[in-house]
């Protein structure tokens, strides 16, 4: 039997809007989306396909949010210049900082408008789509005013002070933020061991989606349908089924479109014709993914069956982003001087995505964190108190000494 795998792609992950021809189901009149800057949709789809291709491992699940990653990278753009700026612009297919910021601003506003309550067949259903952005700055770091204004006023980021010399506390603060903005779905994006002592800034994006299907699917009561894994082994799954309108086919795959309630978001599911995933990713990166997302025949009904699933994926994205042409981000010579004074560069980009899919809909979250450190890591000083020393206990605001003394003999 030919081995075939199920690939799922949430259109929300690409920041795309409704497909032409889809109509609202019981929703109030929806205002038109704000004007889009130079169209980056194909570039975003290409980025998504190339990223997926760089991250795929044989036989393993893979999940990421291109939207979260691109919006996090967008927090770098107002402070970038030189080669770093050129590489960021190339990724999104834009020309300059203004177009990058306009795209990010538009995307945040547009996706934020997707949330709502809808009535479908006399049943109340909901879509929740939230985006949060943050800049966690080291104690004493002075963000340049122009950069701070851009990320807070246009890119909707909050700025908070964090003491990165206390890795446990810093990790707790950032993880707590991730937990809050993903409704508890992602309670940890990094641990204390991932925080470098030279970290001066952590830029973060969180994306959370909870959406009902337009129509609830039928589901088998027990796992009784065989699913053929990539290595040929078989596992029984609970298969869901429905008839949907939306069909796409090309030389690489067959695909169907599953609308969420409100029909401003949808999931595309694509079944490759062969097990050559590298060929599919190459085709998608060459425009095939964007062609699929924009090319569904909405008049064609599809009898769809697919399993329910849960997925939790995380990784360091440094190598993948380098392969996608963003190598200058990680070089000491990379110019991020528009963010703050001092030589700084990206130390690491970490990403985690979680998804649960069942007969009712999808709950999914993603968090991207970009750690920025001094280009030359700060070596810790050493102070070994093994001979007489002085000490002072004082009020840090008034600097009033409460106690002062000298220890000559600890016995």
Secondary structure, DSSP 8 states (H G I E B T S, - for coil): -----EEEEEGGGGT----TT---SS----------SS--HHHHHHHHHHHHHHH--TT------HHHHHHHHHHHHTT--HHHHHHHHHHHT--SHHHHHHHHHHHHHHHHTT-EEEEETTEEEEEEEEEEEEEEEETT----HHHHHIIIIIS-EEEEEE-TTSHHHHHHHHHHHHHHHTTTS---S--GGG--TTEEEEEEEEEEEEEEBSS--EE-SSS-EEEE-TTS-EEEE-EEEEEEEEEEE-SSEEEEEEEBTTSS-EEEEEEESSS-HHHHHHHIIIIIHHHHHH--EEEEEEEEEEE-EEEEEEEE-HHHHHHTT-GGGGSTTS--TTTSSS-EEEEEEEEEEEEEE-SSEEEEEEEEEEEEEESS----------S-EEEEEE-TTT--EEEEEEES---
